[in-house]
């Protein structure tokens, strides 16, 4: 049996708009404060992931879901 889960390709990245973002991507390059979470439910969006993580751990700057070359979650 095959299950098809519709996916909006814009749902794979969510960036929290907080404070000064003039330094661009530099905020997101602190790999010591980056985690990998797996497996995720097929209907999980980056916004949902950021919301859950911020409720559990505090401020989240960005959440991103890995996707294949077509933009579908891997």
Secondary structure, 3 states (H helix, E strand, C coil): CCCCCCCCHHHHEEECCCCCCCCHHHHHCCHHHCCCCCCCCCCCCHHHHHHHHHHHHCCCCEEECCECCCCCEC
